[in-house]
């Protein structure tokens, strides 16, 4: 679906009284934001890279995300097995299950589009799993590691949300990815809150000393 076609549809809705002026201006501004010019001759631009089509960009994202979520499922599952902090153990299991079903669903959608999950865990991913599954590493240290390396959920997923908003043809995948991002933000926010809660007693003790 071209940008010109979307603009004509939007203008028709405004002139026909379907949307008011405020809604028209809001939708027009969004259309401008999510329609970047093509780069490097590609037909679809997403997250700093050009692709020959929207479908190619989606399939690339699905393959990478499915592999990453599978690694996350393994890391959190093995962490939960050695977790010494009662209040977060069940939460870690929940996160592991969430990562696992993300990987399954993303992979299934990729196959429906004609792709194949060939992505494998890289060296950094293996190091991450080893660190999280090591019982010698304190739970608070693991939480701190995640917060330092991932940071704000909104900041991390901003380019992903922009990519999702730019999807115009594959609405099925678009809505699926919207839910995926909300799940991931929920996980990161919970980890951040857990880190803050577990750090508070140590900080209070240090202040008293």
Backbone as JSON Lines, residues from 0, in Angstrom:
{"i":0,"aa":"X","n":[0.85,-1.19,0.0],"ca":[0.0,0.0,0.0],"c":[0.89,1.24,0.0]}
{"i":1,"aa":"X","n":[0.73,2.14,-0.99],"ca":[1.6,3.29,-1.1],"c":[1.17,4.41,-0.17]}
{"i":2,"aa":"X","n":[2.13,5.3,0.11],"ca":[1.85,6.43,0.98],"c":[0.8,7.34,0.35]}
{"i":3,"aa":"X","n":[0.88,7.54,-0.98],"ca":[-0.09,8.41,-1.67],"c":[-1.5,7.86,-1.54]}
{"i":4,"aa":"X","n":[-1.63,6.54,-1.64],"ca":[-2.95,5.93,-1.51],"c":[-3.49,6.14,-0.11]}
{"i":5,"aa":"X","n":[-2.65,5.95,0.9],"ca":[-3.08,6.15,2.28],"c":[-3.5,7.6,2.52]}
{"i":6,"aa":"X","n":[-2.74,8.53,1.92],"ca":[-3.09,9.94,2.09],"c":[-4.44,10.25,1.46]}
{"i":7,"aa":"X","n":[-4.69,9.7,0.28],"ca":[-5.98,9.94,-0.38],"c":[-7.13,9.37,0.44]}
{"i":8,"aa":"X","n":[-6.92,8.18,1.01],"ca":[-7.95,7.59,1.86],"c":[-8.2,8.44,3.09]}
{"i":9,"aa":"X","n":[-7.14,8.95,3.66],"ca":[-7.26,9.8,4.84],"c":[-7.99,11.09,4.51]}
{"i":10,"aa":"X","n":[-7.63,11.69,3.38],"ca":[-8.28,12.93,2.96],"c":[-9.75,12.71,2.66]}
{"i":11,"aa":"X","n":[-10.06,11.57,2.05],"ca":[-11.46,11.25,1.74],"c":[-12.28,11.1,3.02]}
{"i":12,"aa":"X","n":[-11.67,10.47,4.03],"ca":[-12.38,10.3,5.3],"c":[-12.64,11.64,5.96]}
{"i":13,"aa":"X","n":[-11.68,12.55,5.85],"ca":[-11.84,13.88,6.45],"c":[-12.92,14.68,5.73]}
{"i":14,"aa":"X","n":[-12.84,14.68,4.42],"ca":[-13.83,15.44,3.65],"c":[-15.23,14.85,3.79]}
{"i":15,"aa":"X","n":[-15.3,13.54,4.02],"ca":[-16.59,12.9,4.17],"c":[-17.16,12.98,5.56]}
{"i":16,"aa":"X","n":[-16.43,13.63,6.47],"ca":[-16.92,13.8,7.82],"c":[-16.75,12.58,8.7]}
{"i":17,"aa":"X","n":[-15.98,11.58,8.22],"ca":[-15.78,10.38,9.02],"c":[-14.84,10.66,10.2]}
{"i":18,"aa":"X","n":[-13.84,11.5,9.97],"ca":[-12.93,11.92,11.04],"c":[-12.92,13.44,11.11]}
{"i":19,"aa":"X","n":[-12.65,13.97,12.3],"ca":[-12.61,15.43,12.44],"c":[-11.22,15.96,12.09]}
{"i":20,"aa":"X","n":[-11.07,17.29,12.2],"ca":[-9.81,17.92,11.8],"c":[-8.65,17.47,12.68]}
{"i":21,"aa":"X","n":[-8.9,17.35,13.98],"ca":[-7.84,16.93,14.91],"c":[-7.35,15.53,14.58]}
{"i":22,"aa":"X","n":[-8.29,14.62,14.31],"ca":[-7.92,13.25,13.96],"c":[-7.18,13.22,12.63]}
{"i":23,"aa":"X","n":[-7.62,14.05,11.69],"ca":[-6.95,14.11,10.39],"c":[-5.5,14.54,10.54]}
{"i":24,"aa":"X","n":[-5.26,15.58,11.33],"ca":[-3.9,16.08,11.53],"c":[-3.04,15.06,12.27]}
{"i":25,"aa":"X","n":[-3.64,14.37,13.23],"ca":[-2.89,13.36,13.98],"c":[-2.48,12.2,13.08]}
{"i":26,"aa":"X","n":[-3.42,11.72,12.27],"ca":[-3.12,10.61,11.37],"c":[-2.12,11.02,10.3]}
{"i":27,"aa":"X","n":[-2.23,12.25,9.85],"ca":[-1.3,12.74,8.83],"c":[0.12,12.82,9.39]}
{"i":28,"aa":"X","n":[0.23,13.29,10.63],"ca":[1.55,13.36,11.27],"c":[2.15,11.98,11.43]}
{"i":29,"aa":"X","n":[1.33,11.0,11.8],"ca":[1.81,9.62,11.96],"c":[2.25,9.06,10.61]}
{"i":30,"aa":"X","n":[1.51,9.38,9.57],"ca":[1.85,8.9,8.24],"c":[3.21,9.44,7.81]}
{"i":31,"aa":"X","n":[3.49,10.68,8.14],"ca":[4.78,11.29,7.81],"c":[5.91,10.61,8.56]}
{"i":32,"aa":"X","n":[5.67,10.25,9.83],"ca":[6.71,9.66,10.67],"c":[7.05,8.24,10.25]}
{"i":33,"aa":"X","n":[6.08,7.47,9.81],"ca":[6.32,6.06,9.53],"c":[6.52,5.78,8.05]}
{"i":34,"aa":"X","n":[6.76,6.84,7.26],"ca":[7.0,6.63,5.84],"c":[8.34,7.21,5.45]}
{"i":35,"aa":"X","n":[9.45,6.68,5.96],"ca":[10.77,7.21,5.66],"c":[11.14,6.94,4.21]}
{"i":36,"aa":"X","n":[12.02,7.77,3.67],"ca":[12.43,7.56,2.29],"c":[13.23,6.28,2.15]}
{"i":37,"aa":"X","n":[13.22,5.65,0.97],"ca":[13.99,4.43,0.78],"c":[15.48,4.68,0.91]}
{"i":38,"aa":"X","n":[16.23,3.69,1.4],"ca":[17.67,3.81,1.59],"c":[18.36,2.71,0.79]}
{"i":39,"aa":"X","n":[19.48,3.04,0.24],"ca":[20.31,2.06,-0.47],"c":[19.53,1.29,-1.54]}
{"i":40,"aa":"X","n":[18.54,1.94,-2.12],"ca":[17.8,1.31,-3.2],"c":[16.76,0.31,-2.75]}
{"i":41,"aa":"X","n":[16.58,0.12,-1.45],"ca":[15.62,-0.85,-0.96],"c":[14.21,-0.34,-1.07]}
{"i":42,"aa":"X","n":[13.24,-1.27,-1.04],"ca":[11.86,-0.87,-1.16],"c":[11.17,-0.68,0.17]}
{"i":43,"aa":"X","n":[11.78,-1.15,1.26],"ca":[11.18,-1.04,2.58],"c":[12.29,-0.8,3.59]}
{"i":44,"aa":"X","n":[12.14,0.25,4.38],"ca":[13.17,0.64,5.34],"c":[12.7,0.34,6.75]}
{"i":45,"aa":"X","n":[13.52,-0.4,7.51],"ca":[13.14,-0.77,8.88],"c":[14.37,-0.9,9.75]}
{"i":46,"aa":"X","n":[14.35,-0.21,10.88],"ca":[15.39,-0.31,11.91],"c":[16.8,-0.15,11.33]}
{"i":47,"aa":"X","n":[16.95,0.88,10.51],"ca":[18.26,1.22,9.99],"c":[18.73,0.42,8.79]}
{"i":48,"aa":"X","n":[17.86,-0.37,8.2],"ca":[18.26,-1.21,7.08],"c":[17.18,-1.24,6.01]}
{"i":49,"aa":"X","n":[17.61,-1.36,4.75],"ca":[16.67,-1.44,3.64],"c":[16.43,-2.89,3.23]}
{"i":50,"aa":"X","n":[15.18,-3.17,2.86],"ca":[14.8,-4.51,2.42],"c":[14.07,-4.39,1.08]}
{"i":51,"aa":"X","n":[14.09,-5.45,0.28],"ca":[13.4,-5.37,-1.01],"c":[11.88,-5.26,-0.88]}
{"i":52,"aa":"X","n":[11.35,-5.65,0.28],"ca":[9.9,-5.59,0.47],"c":[9.57,-5.61,1.96]}
{"i":53,"aa":"X","n":[8.32,-5.29,2.29],"ca":[7.86,-5.38,3.66],"c":[7.97,-6.81,4.16]}
{"i":54,"aa":"X","n":[7.61,-7.76,3.33],"ca":[7.65,-9.17,3.73],"c":[9.07,-9.6,4.07]}
{"i":55,"aa":"X","n":[10.04,-9.16,3.3],"ca":[11.43,-9.52,3.57],"c":[11.88,-8.98,4.92]}
{"i":56,"aa":"X","n":[11.47,-7.75,5.24],"ca":[11.82,-7.16,6.53],"c":[11.18,-7.94,7.68]}
{"i":57,"aa":"X","n":[9.92,-8.3,7.5],"ca":[9.2,-9.05,8.53],"c":[9.84,-10.41,8.77]}
{"i":58,"aa":"X","n":[10.16,-11.11,7.69],"ca":[10.74,-12.45,7.83],"c":[12.11,-12.38,8.5]}
{"i":59,"aa":"X","n":[12.88,-11.38,8.17],"ca":[14.18,-11.21,8.82],"c":[14.03,-10.98,10.32]}
{"i":60,"aa":"X","n":[13.06,-10.14,10.68],"ca":[12.82,-9.85,12.09],"c":[12.32,-11.09,12.82]}
{"i":61,"aa":"X","n":[11.38,-11.82,12.22],"ca":[10.83,-13.01,12.85],"c":[11.91,-14.05,13.12]}
{"i":62,"aa":"X","n":[12.79,-14.26,12.16],"ca":[13.84,-15.27,12.34],"c":[14.78,-14.91,13.48]}
{"i":63,"aa":"X","n":[15.22,-13.63,13.51],"ca":[16.12,-13.2,14.57],"c":[15.45,-13.23,15.93]}
{"i":64,"aa":"X","n":[14.2,-12.77,15.99],"ca":[13.49,-12.72,17.26],"c":[13.18,-14.12,17.79]}
{"i":65,"aa":"X","n":[12.83,-15.03,16.91],"ca":[12.53,-16.4,17.34],"c":[13.75,-17.05,17.96]}
{"i":66,"aa":"X","n":[14.91,-16.85,17.35],"ca":[16.15,-17.41,17.89],"c":[16.5,-16.76,19.22]}
{"i":67,"aa":"X","n":[16.34,-15.44,19.3],"ca":[16.64,-14.74,20.54],"c":[15.74,-15.14,21.68]}
{"i":68,"aa":"X","n":[14.46,-15.33,21.4],"ca":[13.53,-15.73,22.44],"c":[13.8,-17.16,22.92]}
{"i":69,"aa":"X","n":[14.24,-18.02,22.01],"ca":[14.59,-19.39,22.42],"c":[15.77,-19.35,23.39]}
{"i":70,"aa":"X","n":[16.75,-18.49,23.11],"ca":[17.87,-18.34,24.02],"c":[17.46,-17.77,25.35]}
{"i":71,"aa":"X","n":[16.54,-16.8,25.32],"ca":[16.04,-16.21,26.55],"c":[15.3,-17.23,27.39]}
{"i":72,"aa":"X","n":[14.52,-18.09,26.74],"ca":[13.79,-19.13,27.46],"c":[14.74,-20.06,28.19]}
{"i":73,"aa":"X","n":[15.81,-20.44,27.52],"ca":[16.8,-21.33,28.15],"c":[17.49,-20.64,29.32]}
{"i":74,"aa":"X","n":[17.87,-19.37,29.12],"ca":[18.58,-18.64,30.17],"c":[17.73,-18.47,31.42]}
{"i":75,"aa":"X","n":[16.48,-18.04,31.26],"ca":[15.64,-17.79,32.43],"c":[15.19,-19.09,33.1]}
{"i":76,"aa":"X","n":[14.99,-20.13,32.3],"ca":[14.62,-21.42,32.87],"c":[15.74,-21.97,33.74]}
{"i":77,"aa":"X","n":[16.96,-21.89,33.24],"ca":[18.1,-22.41,34.01],"c":[18.42,-21.52,35.2]}
{"i":78,"aa":"X","n":[18.17,-20.22,35.08],"ca":[18.35,-19.33,36.23],"c":[17.35,-19.7,37.32]}
{"i":79,"aa":"X","n":[16.1,-19.94,36.94],"ca":[15.08,-20.28,37.93],"c":[15.46,-21.55,38.7]}
{"i":80,"aa":"X","n":[16.14,-22.49,38.03],"ca":[16.53,-23.74,38.68],"c":[17.56,-23.52,39.8]}
{"i":81,"aa":"X","n":[18.38,-22.48,39.66],"ca":[19.44,-22.22,40.66],"c":[19.16,-20.98,41.48]}
{"i":82,"aa":"X","n":[17.99,-20.37,41.27],"ca":[17.66,-19.12,41.96],"c":[17.57,-19.34,43.47]}
{"i":83,"aa":"X","n":[18.21,-18.46,44.25],"ca":[18.2,-18.55,45.71],"c":[17.28,-17.52,46.35]}
{"i":84,"aa":"X","n":[16.63,-16.71,45.52],"ca":[15.75,-15.65,46.03],"c":[14.3,-16.06,45.8]}
{"i":85,"aa":"X","n":[13.63,-16.43,46.88],"ca":[12.29,-17.01,46.77],"c":[11.31,-16.1,46.03]}
{"i":86,"aa":"X","n":[11.38,-14.8,46.29],"ca":[10.34,-13.91,45.78],"c":[10.39,-13.72,44.27]}
{"i":87,"aa":"X","n":[11.49,-14.09,43.61],"ca":[11.54,-13.91,42.16],"c":[11.56,-15.23,41.4]}
{"i":88,"aa":"X","n":[11.65,-16.36,42.09],"ca":[11.8,-17.64,41.4],"c":[10.62,-17.94,40.47]}
{"i":89,"aa":"X","n":[9.41,-17.8,40.99],"ca":[8.24,-18.07,40.15],"c":[8.12,-17.08,39.01]}
{"i":90,"aa":"X","n":[8.54,-15.85,39.27],"ca":[8.53,-14.85,38.2],"c":[9.48,-15.21,37.08]}
{"i":91,"aa":"X","n":[10.64,-15.75,37.44],"ca":[11.6,-16.18,36.43],"c":[11.04,-17.33,35.59]}
{"i":92,"aa":"X","n":[10.32,-18.24,36.25],"ca":[9.69,-19.33,35.5],"c":[8.65,-18.79,34.52]}
{"i":93,"aa":"X","n":[7.9,-17.79,34.97],"ca":[6.9,-17.18,34.1],"c":[7.57,-16.52,32.89]}
{"i":94,"aa":"X","n":[8.67,-15.82,33.14],"ca":[9.4,-15.18,32.05],"c":[9.93,-16.22,31.07]}
{"i":95,"aa":"X","n":[10.45,-17.33,31.59],"ca":[10.97,-18.39,30.73],"c":[9.87,-18.96,29.83]}
{"i":96,"aa":"X","n":[8.69,-19.18,30.4],"ca":[7.57,-19.7,29.61],"c":[7.15,-18.69,28.54]}
{"i":97,"aa":"X","n":[7.17,-17.43,28.91],"ca":[6.79,-16.38,27.97],"c":[7.77,-16.33,26.8]}
{"i":98,"aa":"X","n":[9.06,-16.4,27.1],"ca":[10.07,-16.38,26.04],"c":[9.91,-17.59,25.12]}
{"i":99,"aa":"X","n":[9.61,-18.75,25.72],"ca":[9.48,-19.98,24.94],"c":[8.3,-19.91,23.97]}
{"i":100,"aa":"X","n":[7.16,-19.43,24.47],"ca":[6.01,-19.39,23.55],"c":[6.17,-18.29,22.51]}
{"i":101,"aa":"X","n":[6.89,-17.23,22.85],"ca":[7.21,-16.22,21.84],"c":[7.98,-16.87,20.7]}
{"i":102,"aa":"X","n":[9.02,-17.64,21.06],"ca":[9.84,-18.29,20.05],"c":[9.01,-19.21,19.17]}
{"i":103,"aa":"X","n":[8.11,-19.98,19.77],"ca":[7.28,-20.9,19.0],"c":[6.37,-20.16,18.04]}
{"i":104,"aa":"X","n":[5.7,-19.12,18.54],"ca":[4.75,-18.4,17.71],"c":[5.43,-17.6,16.6]}
{"i":105,"aa":"X","n":[6.55,-16.97,16.92],"ca":[7.28,-16.22,15.91],"c":[7.8,-17.16,14.82]}
{"i":106,"aa":"X","n":[8.29,-18.32,15.25],"ca":[8.76,-19.3,14.29],"c":[7.64,-19.85,13.42]}
{"i":107,"aa":"X","n":[6.49,-20.08,14.02],"ca":[5.34,-20.57,13.27],"c":[4.91,-19.56,12.21]}
{"i":108,"aa":"X","n":[4.88,-18.28,12.6],"ca":[4.48,-17.25,11.63],"c":[5.49,-17.15,10.5]}
{"i":109,"aa":"X","n":[6.78,-17.31,10.81],"ca":[7.81,-17.28,9.78],"c":[7.59,-18.41,8.78]}
{"i":110,"aa":"X","n":[7.26,-19.59,9.28],"ca":[7.02,-20.72,8.38],"c":[5.77,-20.51,7.53]}
{"i":111,"aa":"X","n":[4.74,-19.87,8.11],"ca":[3.54,-19.57,7.35],"c":[3.83,-18.63,6.19]}
{"i":112,"aa":"X","n":[4.85,-17.79,6.36],"ca":[5.23,-16.85,5.31],"c":[6.2,-17.47,4.31]}
{"i":113,"aa":"X","n":[6.53,-18.74,4.52],"ca":[7.42,-19.42,3.6],"c":[8.86,-19.45,4.02]}
{"i":114,"aa":"X","n":[9.15,-19.02,5.24],"ca":[10.52,-18.99,5.73],"c":[10.86,-20.2,6.56]}
{"i":115,"aa":"X","n":[12.06,-20.18,7.1],"ca":[12.54,-21.28,7.92],"c":[13.42,-20.73,9.03]}
{"i":116,"aa":"X","n":[13.23,-21.25,10.24],"ca":[14.02,-20.78,11.38],"c":[15.41,-21.41,11.35]}
{"i":117,"aa":"X","n":[16.36,-20.67,10.83],"ca":[17.73,-21.16,10.75],"c":[18.64,-20.48,11.76]}
{"i":118,"aa":"X","n":[18.11,-19.47,12.45],"ca":[18.93,-18.73,13.39],"c":[19.4,-19.59,14.55]}
{"i":119,"aa":"X","n":[20.67,-19.45,14.91],"ca":[21.23,-20.19,16.02],"c":[21.81,-19.23,17.04]}
{"i":120,"aa":"X","n":[21.96,-19.7,18.27],"ca":[22.51,-18.88,19.34],"c":[23.99,-18.59,19.05]}
{"i":121,"aa":"X","n":[24.35,-17.32,19.13],"ca":[25.72,-16.91,18.91],"c":[26.55,-17.01,20.18]}
{"i":122,"aa":"X","n":[27.8,-16.58,20.07],"ca":[28.71,-16.66,21.21],"c":[28.22,-15.84,22.39]}
{"i":123,"aa":"X","n":[27.72,-14.62,22.11],"ca":[27.22,-13.77,23.19],"c":[26.02,-14.39,23.88]}
{"i":124,"aa":"X","n":[25.17,-15.04,23.09],"ca":[24.01,-15.71,23.66],"c":[24.4,-16.85,24.57]}
{"i":125,"aa":"X","n":[25.4,-17.61,24.16],"ca":[25.87,-18.73,25.0],"c":[26.48,-18.22,26.3]}
{"i":126,"aa":"X","n":[27.21,-17.12,26.22],"ca":[27.79,-16.53,27.43],"c":[26.7,-16.05,28.38]}
{"i":127,"aa":"X","n":[25.64,-15.5,27.79],"ca":[24.51,-15.02,28.6],"c":[23.86,-16.17,29.35]}
{"i":128,"aa":"X","n":[23.61,-17.28,28.65],"ca":[23.0,-18.45,29.28],"c":[23.9,-18.99,30.39]}
{"i":129,"aa":"X","n":[25.2,-19.06,30.13],"ca":[26.14,-19.56,31.13],"c":[26.16,-18.68,32.37]}
{"i":130,"aa":"X","n":[26.12,-17.37,32.17],"ca":[26.15,-16.44,33.3],"c":[24.89,-16.59,34.15]}
{"i":131,"aa":"X","n":[23.73,-16.66,33.48],"ca":[22.47,-16.74,34.2],"c":[22.29,-18.08,34.9]}
{"i":132,"aa":"X","n":[22.84,-19.13,34.37],"ca":[22.66,-20.47,34.95],"c":[23.71,-20.82,35.99]}
{"i":133,"aa":"X","n":[24.67,-19.95,36.19],"ca":[25.75,-20.21,37.15],"c":[25.27,-19.92,38.57]}
{"i":134,"aa":"X","n":[25.17,-20.9,39.44],"ca":[24.67,-20.67,40.81],"c":[25.63,-19.82,41.65]}
{"i":135,"aa":"X","n":[26.87,-19.68,41.2],"ca":[27.82,-18.86,41.94],"c":[27.58,-17.36,41.75]}
{"i":136,"aa":"X","n":[26.83,-17.02,40.72],"ca":[26.52,-15.6,40.48],"c":[25.25,-15.23,41.25]}
{"i":137,"aa":"X","n":[25.31,-14.27,42.16],"ca":[24.13,-13.89,42.96],"c":[22.98,-13.4,42.08]}
{"i":138,"aa":"X","n":[21.77,-13.63,42.55],"ca":[20.59,-13.2,41.8],"c":[20.59,-11.69,41.57]}
{"i":139,"aa":"X","n":[20.99,-10.94,42.57],"ca":[21.0,-9.49,42.41],"c":[22.0,-9.06,41.35]}
{"i":140,"aa":"X","n":[23.12,-9.77,41.27],"ca":[24.11,-9.46,40.24],"c":[23.54,-9.73,38.84]}
{"i":141,"aa":"X","n":[22.75,-10.78,38.73],"ca":[22.13,-11.1,37.44],"c":[21.1,-10.04,37.06]}
{"i":142,"aa":"X","n":[20.33,-9.6,38.03],"ca":[19.35,-8.54,37.76],"c":[20.05,-7.25,37.35]}
{"i":143,"aa":"X","n":[21.14,-6.93,38.04],"ca":[21.9,-5.74,37.71],"c":[22.48,-5.82,36.31]}
{"i":144,"aa":"X","n":[22.95,-7.0,35.94],"ca":[23.5,-7.21,34.6],"c":[22.44,-6.92,33.54]}
{"i":145,"aa":"X","n":[21.23,-7.43,33.76],"ca":[20.15,-7.21,32.8],"c":[19.8,-5.73,32.69]}
{"i":146,"aa":"X","n":[19.73,-5.05,33.83],"ca":[19.38,-3.64,33.8],"c":[20.44,-2.8,33.11]}
{"i":147,"aa":"X","n":[21.7,-3.14,33.32],"ca":[22.79,-2.39,32.69],"c":[22.82,-2.61,31.18]}
{"i":148,"aa":"X","n":[22.53,-3.82,30.76],"ca":[22.67,-4.15,29.35],"c":[21.42,-3.9,28.52]}
{"i":149,"aa":"X","n":[20.26,-3.85,29.16],"ca":[19.03,-3.63,28.42],"c":[18.45,-2.24,28.64]}
{"i":150,"aa":"X","n":[18.5,-1.73,29.87],"ca":[18.02,-0.38,30.13],"c":[16.52,-0.24,30.02]}
{"i":151,"aa":"X","n":[16.1,0.96,29.61],"ca":[14.68,1.29,29.54],"c":[13.97,0.49,28.44]}
{"i":152,"aa":"X","n":[12.85,-0.12,28.8],"ca":[12.07,-0.89,27.83],"c":[11.58,-0.01,26.69]}
{"i":153,"aa":"X","n":[11.1,1.19,27.04],"ca":[10.59,2.1,26.01],"c":[11.68,2.49,25.02]}
{"i":154,"aa":"X","n":[12.88,2.71,25.53],"ca":[13.98,3.1,24.66],"c":[14.41,1.95,23.76]}
{"i":155,"aa":"X","n":[14.51,0.77,24.34],"ca":[14.95,-0.4,23.57],"c":[13.98,-0.73,22.44]}
{"i":156,"aa":"X","n":[12.69,-0.68,22.73],"ca":[11.71,-1.12,21.75],"c":[11.15,0.01,20.89]}
{"i":157,"aa":"X","n":[11.67,1.21,21.03],"ca":[11.2,2.31,20.19],"c":[11.37,2.0,18.7]}
{"i":158,"aa":"X","n":[12.57,1.57,18.24],"ca":[12.7,1.27,16.81],"c":[11.84,0.09,16.37]}
{"i":159,"aa":"X","n":[11.61,-0.87,17.27],"ca":[10.76,-2.01,16.93],"c":[9.32,-1.54,16.77]}
{"i":160,"aa":"X","n":[8.88,-0.68,17.67],"ca":[7.51,-0.16,17.57],"c":[7.34,0.65,16.28]}
{"i":161,"aa":"X","n":[8.36,1.4,15.9],"ca":[8.28,2.17,14.65],"c":[8.2,1.23,13.46]}
{"i":162,"aa":"X","n":[8.96,0.15,13.52],"ca":[8.9,-0.86,12.46],"c":[7.5,-1.47,12.37]}
{"i":163,"aa":"X","n":[6.95,-1.83,13.51],"ca":[5.62,-2.44,13.53],"c":[4.58,-1.47,12.97]}
{"i":164,"aa":"X","n":[4.69,-0.2,13.36],"ca":[3.73,0.8,12.88],"c":[3.83,1.01,11.38]}
{"i":165,"aa":"X","n":[4.99,0.71,10.79],"ca":[5.18,0.92,9.36],"c":[4.62,-0.22,8.52]}
{"i":166,"aa":"X","n":[4.26,-1.32,9.15],"ca":[3.71,-2.47,8.42],"c":[2.31,-2.13,7.91]}
{"i":167,"aa":"X","n":[2.11,-2.26,6.61],"ca":[0.83,-1.89,6.01],"c":[0.11,-3.07,5.33]}
{"i":168,"aa":"X","n":[0.86,-4.08,4.92],"ca":[0.25,-5.17,4.18],"c":[-0.05,-6.38,5.06]}
{"i":169,"aa":"X","n":[0.91,-6.8,5.86],"ca":[0.74,-7.99,6.7],"c":[0.2,-7.6,8.07]}
{"i":170,"aa":"X","n":[-1.08,-7.35,8.13],"ca":[-1.71,-6.9,9.37],"c":[-1.72,-8.0,10.43]}
{"i":171,"aa":"X","n":[-1.75,-9.25,9.99],"ca":[-1.74,-10.36,10.94],"c":[-0.45,-10.36,11.76]}
{"i":172,"aa":"X","n":[0.67,-10.22,11.07],"ca":[1.95,-10.18,11.79],"c":[2.08,-8.9,12.6]}
{"i":173,"aa":"X","n":[1.57,-7.81,12.07],"ca":[1.68,-6.54,12.8],"c":[1.03,-6.63,14.17]}
{"i":174,"aa":"X","n":[-0.17,-7.16,14.24],"ca":[-0.85,-7.25,15.53],"c":[-0.17,-8.26,16.45]}
{"i":175,"aa":"X","n":[0.36,-9.31,15.88],"ca":[1.1,-10.29,16.67],"c":[2.33,-9.65,17.31]}
{"i":176,"aa":"X","n":[3.06,-8.85,16.51],"ca":[4.27,-8.21,17.03],"c":[3.95,-7.13,18.05]}
{"i":177,"aa":"X","n":[2.81,-6.5,17.93],"ca":[2.41,-5.51,18.93],"c":[2.28,-6.18,20.3]}
{"i":178,"aa":"X","n":[1.65,-7.34,20.34],"ca":[1.51,-8.07,21.6],"c":[2.86,-8.58,22.1]}
{"i":179,"aa":"X","n":[3.69,-9.01,21.18],"ca":[5.03,-9.49,21.53],"c":[5.81,-8.39,22.25]}
{"i":180,"aa":"X","n":[5.79,-7.18,21.71],"ca":[6.53,-6.07,22.33],"c":[5.97,-5.72,23.7]}
{"i":181,"aa":"X","n":[4.66,-5.76,23.85],"ca":[4.08,-5.46,25.16],"c":[4.52,-6.48,26.19]}
{"i":182,"aa":"X","n":[4.58,-7.74,25.79],"ca":[5.07,-8.79,26.69],"c":[6.52,-8.52,27.1]}
{"i":183,"aa":"X","n":[7.35,-8.17,26.13],"ca":[8.76,-7.94,26.4],"c":[8.96,-6.73,27.31]}
{"i":184,"aa":"X","n":[8.19,-5.69,27.1],"ca":[8.28,-4.51,27.97],"c":[7.87,-4.87,29.39]}
{"i":185,"aa":"X","n":[6.83,-5.68,29.52],"ca":[6.38,-6.12,30.85],"c":[7.49,-6.88,31.56]}
{"i":186,"aa":"X","n":[8.17,-7.76,30.83],"ca":[9.26,-8.53,31.42],"c":[10.39,-7.63,31.9]}
{"i":187,"aa":"X","n":[10.82,-6.7,31.04],"ca":[11.92,-5.81,31.41],"c":[11.55,-4.92,32.59]}
{"i":188,"aa":"X","n":[10.32,-4.44,32.61],"ca":[9.88,-3.6,33.73],"c":[9.87,-4.38,35.04]}
{"i":189,"aa":"X","n":[9.42,-5.63,34.97],"ca":[9.41,-6.46,36.18],"c":[10.83,-6.71,36.68]}
{"i":190,"aa":"X","n":[11.74,-7.0,35.78],"ca":[13.13,-7.24,36.17],"c":[13.74,-5.99,36.81]}
{"i":191,"aa":"X","n":[13.42,-4.85,36.25],"ca":[13.92,-3.58,36.8],"c":[13.37,-3.34,38.2]}
{"i":192,"aa":"X","n":[12.08,-3.59,38.39],"ca":[11.46,-3.41,39.7],"c":[12.02,-4.4,40.72]}
{"i":193,"aa":"X","n":[12.27,-5.63,40.28],"ca":[12.84,-6.64,41.18],"c":[14.24,-6.23,41.61]}
{"i":194,"aa":"X","n":[15.01,-5.7,40.68],"ca":[16.37,-5.26,41.01],"c":[16.34,-4.13,42.02]}
{"i":195,"aa":"X","n":[15.43,-3.18,41.82],"ca":[15.32,-2.05,42.74],"c":[14.88,-2.51,44.13]}
{"i":196,"aa":"X","n":[13.94,-3.44,44.17],"ca":[13.43,-3.93,45.46],"c":[14.5,-4.7,46.23]}
{"i":197,"aa":"X","n":[15.27,-5.52,45.54],"ca":[16.3,-6.31,46.22],"c":[17.52,-5.47,46.56]}
{"i":198,"aa":"X","n":[17.73,-4.39,45.85],"ca":[18.86,-3.51,46.14],"c":[18.58,-2.61,47.34]}
{"i":199,"aa":"X","n":[17.31,-2.32,47.59],"ca":[16.94,-1.37,48.65],"c":[17.48,-1.76,50.03]}
{"i":200,"aa":"X","n":[17.35,-3.02,50.48],"ca":[17.87,-3.38,51.82],"c":[19.37,-3.16,51.94]}
{"i":201,"aa":"X","n":[20.12,-3.48,50.88],"ca":[21.56,-3.29,50.93],"c":[21.93,-1.82,50.98]}
{"i":202,"aa":"X","n":[21.19,-1.02,50.23],"ca":[21.46,0.41,50.24],"c":[21.15,1.01,51.6]}
{"i":203,"aa":"X","n":[20.06,0.54,52.23],"ca":[19.71,1.05,53.57],"c":[20.75,0.65,54.59]}
{"i":204,"aa":"X","n":[21.25,-0.6,54.5],"ca":[22.26,-1.06,55.43],"c":[23.54,-0.26,55.27]}
{"i":205,"aa":"X","n":[23.91,0.03,54.02],"ca":[25.13,0.8,53.79],"c":[25.01,2.21,54.33]}
{"i":206,"aa":"X","n":[23.8,2.8,54.18],"ca":[23.58,4.15,54.69],"c":[23.67,4.18,56.21]}
{"i":207,"aa":"X","n":[23.12,3.14,56.85],"ca":[23.16,3.09,58.31],"c":[24.59,2.93,58.81]}
{"i":208,"aa":"X","n":[25.37,2.11,58.1],"ca":[26.76,1.91,58.51],"c":[27.56,3.19,58.35]}
